[in-house]
Amino acid sequence: MTPSRPETGNRFDRRKARTRRKLLDAARVILSAGTAHESSIQDITDAADVGFGSFYNHFPTKADLFTAAVEDVLEEMGARLDELSSTVQDPAATFAQSVRLAGRLARRQPQLAQVMVRHGIAYTDSDRGLAPRALRDIAAGIDADRFQVSSARLAMSTVAGALLAALQLSLTDPAFDDDTVYDQLAEQLLRMLGIPAAEARELATAPLPGPVN
């Protein structure tokens, strides 16, 4: 469940925001369990502990709720990465740090990781969450002649697929349930982007900002 957010506005606005938050949190649990298709709106409102009729004050359909819930997960992760990011000038170092932090953050929140693995690939063209941040970092690396790829979008899609696959391994195989998996992933992705092997290893093992939780 997401951390509580500061409440603003009048009493009605605050109550409405709390109800929406409850619906999103319930949807996230359902998405992580892989039961979205079989869950009815009644199931969702029961899980959220809100009235059935209140659902339609926030979302036209069940699909709209689940779309918003996935975007909520991805934006939460992206915002946390922004919060942890240090003032690194080298775009290759920024990229490596983001991959390593994303894996660690998701690994510590299995519900979030499950939602990302099950639904994240469909949001690689979203303007919220991890995708635009990854695209920004890769484009910066290309502009600085650090990355030797011709298409930032294609590179970003490759990175997204690799991260989601690594998260899947972390969730299903104890041998991969370790933070160093994401250091190795960052190193391999840097090499794919054109960074020499020795430098990729150095960037992928540099100290990280923290704490990561």
GUZA-938240 format. One line per field, with one value per atom (N, C-alpha, C): residue number from 1; x, y, z. Coordinates in steps of 0.05 Angstrom, whole numbers, plus 5000, padded with zeros to 4 digits. Layout:
BEGIN
nr <- (NUM_...)
x <- (X_...)
y <- (Y_...)
z <- (Z_...)
//
This chain:
BEGIN
nr <- (1_1_1_2_2_2_3_3_3_4_4_4_5_5_5_6_6_6_7_7_7_8_8_8_9_9_9_10_10_10_11_11_11_12_12_12_13_13_13_14_14_14_15_15_15_16_16_16_17_17_17_18_18_18_19_19_19_20_20_20_21_21_21_22_22_22_23_23_23_24_24_24_25_25_25_26_26_26_27_27_27_28_28_28_29_29_29_30_30_30_31_31_31_32_32_32_33_33_33_34_34_34_35_35_35_36_36_36_37_37_37_38_38_38_39_39_39_40_40_40_41_41_41_42_42_42_43_43_43_44_44_44_45_45_45_46_46_46_47_47_47_48_48_48_49_49_49_50_50_50_51_51_51_52_52_52_53_53_53_54_54_54_55_55_55_56_56_56_57_57_57_58_58_58_59_59_59_60_60_60_61_61_61_62_62_62_63_63_63_64_64_64_65_65_65_66_66_66_67_67_67_68_68_68_69_69_69_70_70_70_71_71_71_72_72_72_73_73_73_74_74_74_75_75_75_76_76_76_77_77_77_78_78_78_79_79_79_80_80_80_81_81_81_82_82_82_83_83_83_84_84_84_85_85_85_86_86_86_87_87_87_88_88_88_89_89_89_90_90_90_91_91_91_92_92_92_93_93_93_94_94_94_95_95_95_96_96_96_97_97_97_98_98_98_99_99_99_100_100_100_101_101_101_102_102_102_103_103_103_104_104_104_105_105_105_106_106_106_107_107_107_108_108_108_109_109_109_110_110_110_111_111_111_112_112_112_113_113_113_114_114_114_115_115_115_116_116_116_117_117_117_118_118_118_119_119_119_120_120_120_121_121_121_122_122_122_123_123_123_124_124_124_125_125_125_126_126_126_127_127_127_128_128_128_129_129_129_130_130_130_131_131_131_132_132_132_133_133_133_134_134_134_135_135_135_136_136_136_137_137_137_138_138_138_139_139_139_140_140_140_141_141_141_142_142_142_143_143_143_144_144_144_145_145_145_146_146_146_147_147_147_148_148_148_149_149_149_150_150_150_151_151_151_152_152_152_153_153_153_154_154_154_155_155_155_156_156_156_157_157_157_158_158_158_159_159_159_160_160_160_161_161_161_162_162_162_163_163_163_164_164_164_165_165_165_166_166_166_167_167_167_168_168_168_169_169_169_170_170_170_171_171_171_172_172_172_173_173_173_174_174_174_175_175_175_176_176_176_177_177_177_178_178_178_179_179_179_180_180_180_181_181_181_182_182_182_183_183_183_184_184_184_185_185_185_186_186_186_187_187_187_188_188_188_189_189_189_190_190_190_191_191_191_192_192_192_193_193_193_194_194_194_195_195_195_196_196_196_197_197_197_198_198_198_199_199_199_200_200_200_201_201_201_202_202_202_203_203_203_204_204_204_205_205_205_206_206_206_207_207_207_208_208_208_209_209_209_210_210_210_211_211_211_212_212_212_213_213_213)
x <- (5017_5000_5018_5009_5025_5025_5046_5047_5024_5015_4994_5004_4987_4994_4982_4995_4983_4956_4936_4909_4906_4893_4889_4860_4850_4823_4803_4778_4757_4750_4731_4725_4715_4698_4688_4711_4729_4751_4769_4773_4790_4777_4751_4737_4738_4734_4734_4762_4783_4810_4816_4806_4811_4797_4772_4758_4773_4782_4797_4822_4835_4860_4854_4832_4824_4819_4805_4800_4826_4844_4870_4886_4886_4901_4889_4863_4850_4856_4856_4862_4891_4909_4937_4940_4926_4927_4916_4894_4882_4900_4912_4931_4955_4965_4989_4982_4957_4948_4941_4938_4931_4902_4885_4856_4839_4851_4835_4812_4817_4796_4771_4775_4753_4741_4752_4742_4720_4698_4676_4680_4664_4665_4657_4638_4630_4653_4669_4693_4712_4715_4735_4725_4700_4690_4690_4684_4686_4714_4734_4762_4771_4760_4767_4752_4730_4713_4700_4689_4674_4648_4629_4603_4605_4588_4588_4584_4565_4559_4581_4598_4620_4641_4641_4661_4658_4633_4629_4633_4638_4646_4675_4690_4718_4727_4714_4723_4699_4699_4676_4673_4696_4695_4717_4715_4735_4762_4762_4787_4801_4785_4797_4811_4798_4811_4837_4837_4862_4884_4876_4896_4908_4891_4901_4918_4912_4927_4955_4957_4984_5000_4988_5002_5010_4994_5000_5025_5027_5050_5076_5074_5097_5106_5086_5093_5105_5095_5106_5136_5141_5169_5186_5176_5191_5196_5176_5180_5200_5200_5220_5248_5251_5277_5287_5269_5276_5285_5272_5278_5306_5313_5339_5362_5355_5376_5394_5420_5439_5446_5461_5467_5490_5485_5506_5505_5528_5530_5532_5545_5549_5523_5511_5486_5489_5513_5516_5515_5526_5525_5496_5482_5454_5437_5442_5427_5433_5458_5465_5453_5453_5442_5412_5398_5369_5361_5376_5370_5374_5395_5402_5381_5374_5355_5327_5319_5292_5289_5309_5308_5307_5323_5323_5296_5285_5260_5237_5236_5215_5218_5243_5248_5239_5240_5232_5201_5187_5158_5146_5143_5134_5108_5089_5064_5070_5086_5094_5108_5126_5141_5122_5102_5083_5067_5058_5043_5060_5085_5103_5108_5113_5118_5094_5070_5046_5036_5041_5028_5047_5071_5089_5096_5098_5107_5088_5062_5042_5045_5062_5064_5091_5105_5131_5129_5105_5101_5086_5083_5069_5085_5071_5085_5088_5082_5085_5101_5113_5127_5156_5165_5193_5200_5182_5188_5199_5185_5195_5222_5226_5251_5274_5269_5290_5296_5275_5279_5295_5289_5305_5334_5340_5368_5383_5369_5383_5388_5368_5372_5395_5397_5419_5446_5447_5471_5479_5459_5464_5474_5461_5469_5498_5505_5532_5553_5545_5563_5573_5557_5564_5552_5528_5514_5516_5522_5526_5502_5478_5454_5440_5426_5413_5385_5372_5344_5341_5335_5331_5306_5285_5260_5264_5278_5284_5301_5321_5339_5322_5305_5288_5270_5259_5242_5258_5283_5300_5306_5312_5318_5294_5270_5246_5241_5244_5240_5260_5285_5306_5300_5292_5286_5262_5241_5218_5224_5241_5249_5265_5283_5299_5281_5261_5243_5227_5220_5206_5224_5249_5267_5270_5271_5273_5248_5225_5200_5197_5209_5203_5227_5251_5275_5292_5294_5310_5340_5350_5377_5381_5360_5361_5350_5342_5330_5352_5366_5389_5394_5402_5406_5427_5447_5469_5460_5437_5426_5422_5415_5409_5435_5456_5482_5492_5489_5497_5480_5454_5437_5445_5451_5460_5486_5504_5529_5524_5507_5502_5488_5470_5455_5474_5492_5512_5529_5537_5553_5537_5512_5494_5492_5493_5491_5517_5539_5564_5586_5581_5601_5621_5647_5667_5664_5672_5666_5677_5701_5713_5699_5692_5677_5649_5636_5609_5609_5629_5632_5635_5652_5656_5631_5616_5592_5570_5570_5549_5555_5578_5585_5591_5586_5591_5572_5579_5561_5534_5513_5486_5477_5460_5447_5428_5422_5403_5392_5377_5372_5351_5353_5334_5314_5288_5268_5241)
y <- (4976_5000_5025_5045_5069_5085_5101_5118_5138_5147_5167_5193_5208_5233_5256_5279_5302_5309_5315_5321_5351_5359_5388_5391_5416_5422_5421_5423_5423_5394_5391_5365_5346_5356_5340_5330_5348_5341_5320_5324_5304_5277_5276_5251_5237_5253_5242_5231_5246_5237_5211_5208_5184_5160_5164_5143_5134_5153_5146_5130_5139_5125_5096_5092_5065_5048_5059_5043_5036_5055_5050_5028_5031_5011_4983_4982_4956_4944_4962_4953_4943_4956_4947_4919_4913_4887_4866_4872_4854_4850_4871_4869_4851_4855_4840_4810_4804_4776_4764_4780_4770_4763_4775_4768_4791_4810_4833_4825_4806_4799_4786_4772_4759_4775_4798_4815_4834_4834_4852_4879_4898_4924_4920_4902_4897_4886_4868_4857_4879_4898_4920_4938_4946_4964_4951_4925_4910_4910_4905_4905_4932_4953_4980_4990_4976_4984_5011_5013_5037_5028_5047_5040_5035_5016_5009_5033_5050_5073_5093_5094_5114_5108_5083_5075_5094_5099_5114_5144_5153_5181_5185_5163_5165_5153_5131_5116_5107_5112_5104_5073_5059_5030_5017_4991_4976_4978_4978_4980_5007_5028_5054_5054_5041_5039_5024_5001_4986_5000_5014_5030_5051_5065_5085_5073_5049_5035_5028_5018_5012_5037_5058_5084_5095_5090_5098_5084_5058_5043_5053_5057_5065_5094_5111_5138_5139_5122_5120_5112_5092_5084_5106_5119_5141_5164_5171_5193_5185_5160_5151_5152_5145_5146_5175_5193_5222_5231_5222_5230_5220_5196_5184_5193_5203_5210_5232_5227_5247_5265_5286_5305_5294_5273_5261_5275_5283_5297_5279_5256_5237_5222_5223_5209_5179_5168_5139_5131_5147_5142_5145_5165_5168_5144_5135_5111_5087_5082_5058_5060_5083_5087_5081_5091_5088_5058_5043_5015_5000_5006_4992_4999_5024_5032_5022_5022_5012_4982_4966_4938_4935_4950_4948_4957_4979_4989_4969_4958_4939_4913_4904_4880_4882_4906_4909_4912_4915_4917_4897_4872_4851_4858_4871_4878_4896_4916_4935_4920_4902_4886_4869_4857_4840_4856_4880_4896_4904_4912_4919_4896_4872_4849_4841_4841_4833_4853_4879_4899_4921_4921_4944_4946_4923_4924_4940_4941_4956_4986_4994_5023_5035_5021_5031_5057_5064_5089_5109_5104_5122_5148_5170_5194_5198_5176_5177_5152_5153_5129_5127_5102_5097_5103_5098_5100_5128_5150_5176_5183_5173_5179_5163_5138_5122_5134_5142_5154_5179_5195_5220_5214_5194_5188_5177_5160_5148_5170_5187_5209_5227_5232_5249_5235_5209_5194_5195_5193_5195_5223_5244_5271_5277_5264_5269_5250_5234_5215_5194_5188_5167_5140_5141_5117_5116_5093_5089_5073_5085_5073_5094_5085_5104_5112_5095_5101_5099_5122_5123_5107_5108_5093_5063_5054_5025_5016_5032_5025_5025_5044_5045_5020_5012_4988_4963_4962_4939_4939_4963_4966_4958_4967_4960_4930_4917_4888_4874_4883_4870_4873_4897_4902_4885_4884_4869_4839_4829_4801_4795_4813_4810_4810_4827_4828_4801_4791_4765_4743_4743_4724_4727_4752_4757_4747_4748_4740_4710_4696_4667_4649_4660_4642_4653_4639_4649_4655_4642_4647_4675_4688_4715_4736_4728_4747_4761_4779_4792_4819_4839_4865_4865_4848_4848_4841_4828_4822_4847_4869_4894_4909_4903_4914_4900_4874_4859_4868_4872_4881_4909_4927_4954_4952_4935_4931_4921_4901_4890_4910_4926_4946_4968_4976_4996_4987_4962_4951_4950_4943_4944_4972_4992_5019_5031_5015_5023_5031_5027_5034_5011_5016_4995_4978_4953_4934_4943_4951_4959_4983_5002_5026_5018_5000_4992_4978_4962_4949_4970_4989_5010_5026_5034_5049_5033_5007_4989_4981_4988_4980_5005_5029_5053_5055_5070_5073_5086_5077_5087_5105_5125_5141_5124_5132_5115_5131_5118_5089_5082_5058_5048_5030_5039_5023_5026)
z <- (5000_5000_5000_4986_4984_5009_5014_5038_5036_5060_5060_5049_5035_5022_5038_5038_5052_5040_5057_5048_5045_5023_5019_5011_5009_5000_5023_5016_5037_5045_5063_5074_5052_5034_5012_4994_4987_4970_4983_5009_5024_5025_5030_5030_5003_4982_4955_4948_4956_4951_4966_4991_5006_4993_4983_4970_4945_4929_4905_4912_4933_4942_4950_4964_4972_4948_4928_4904_4889_4887_4874_4889_4916_4932_4929_4929_4925_4897_4877_4850_4848_4862_4861_4873_4895_4907_4887_4874_4855_4831_4821_4798_4806_4829_4837_4840_4847_4849_4823_4802_4775_4772_4788_4788_4777_4763_4753_4735_4717_4698_4711_4733_4746_4769_4775_4797_4787_4800_4793_4807_4799_4813_4842_4847_4875_4891_4879_4892_4899_4880_4884_4906_4906_4927_4954_4954_4980_4991_4973_4981_4991_4978_4985_5009_5017_5039_5033_5009_5001_4988_4987_4975_4945_4936_4908_4890_4897_4880_4878_4899_4899_4877_4867_4847_4823_4814_4790_4793_4817_4822_4814_4810_4806_4779_4771_4747_4731_4705_4688_4686_4686_4683_4700_4703_4717_4703_4676_4661_4667_4669_4675_4703_4722_4749_4747_4733_4732_4717_4696_4681_4700_4715_4734_4755_4764_4785_4775_4751_4740_4737_4726_4724_4751_4771_4798_4809_4804_4812_4798_4772_4757_4764_4769_4777_4805_4823_4850_4848_4832_4828_4816_4796_4783_4803_4819_4838_4859_4867_4887_4875_4850_4837_4836_4829_4828_4856_4876_4904_4912_4903_4910_4893_4869_4850_4861_4858_4866_4842_4847_4825_4809_4794_4777_4750_4740_4715_4691_4695_4673_4667_4643_4638_4640_4635_4637_4667_4684_4713_4723_4713_4720_4712_4688_4678_4695_4701_4717_4744_4756_4783_4782_4762_4760_4757_4741_4737_4764_4777_4802_4824_4826_4846_4840_4814_4807_4815_4810_4818_4848_4862_4891_4903_4894_4904_4899_4875_4869_4884_4888_4903_4932_4943_4971_4974_4951_4951_4932_4941_4922_4908_4921_4908_4884_4888_4867_4844_4852_4832_4815_4829_4814_4794_4802_4783_4759_4765_4743_4724_4735_4718_4701_4714_4700_4679_4684_4668_4657_4666_4659_4630_4616_4588_4571_4578_4562_4566_4585_4591_4583_4565_4556_4540_4531_4516_4533_4559_4577_4581_4587_4594_4624_4639_4668_4676_4700_4710_4702_4697_4691_4662_4644_4615_4608_4614_4605_4618_4643_4656_4643_4637_4623_4596_4581_4555_4557_4577_4582_4586_4603_4610_4586_4570_4547_4526_4522_4502_4511_4537_4546_4541_4544_4539_4510_4492_4463_4456_4467_4461_4471_4492_4503_4491_4471_4458_4478_4498_4517_4508_4496_4487_4457_4446_4418_4406_4408_4396_4379_4360_4341_4349_4365_4372_4403_4415_4444_4452_4435_4442_4441_4421_4419_4442_4449_4471_4497_4501_4525_4527_4504_4504_4512_4502_4509_4539_4550_4578_4595_4587_4602_4602_4580_4579_4596_4596_4613_4642_4650_4679_4688_4672_4679_4681_4663_4664_4688_4696_4720_4745_4745_4768_4770_4747_4747_4759_4752_4763_4793_4802_4831_4846_4833_4846_4846_4827_4824_4829_4829_4832_4855_4877_4900_4893_4872_4864_4854_4845_4834_4853_4877_4896_4912_4898_4909_4895_4910_4899_4877_4880_4860_4832_4830_4804_4787_4801_4786_4781_4796_4788_4763_4762_4738_4714_4718_4697_4686_4704_4696_4680_4689_4674_4646_4643_4617_4599_4610_4594_4585_4603_4595_4572_4573_4551_4525_4528_4504_4492_4509_4500_4490_4492_4481_4500_4526_4546_4548_4548_4550_4575_4574_4595_4623_4624_4649_4661_4645_4655_4663_4648_4655_4683_4688_4714_4736_4732_4752_4757_4736_4740_4754_4749_4760_4788_4799_4827_4844_4833_4848_4871_4893_4915_4907_4919_4913_4935_4928_4949_4965_4988_5004_5027_5045_5044_5023_5012_4993_5008_5008_5022_5009)
//
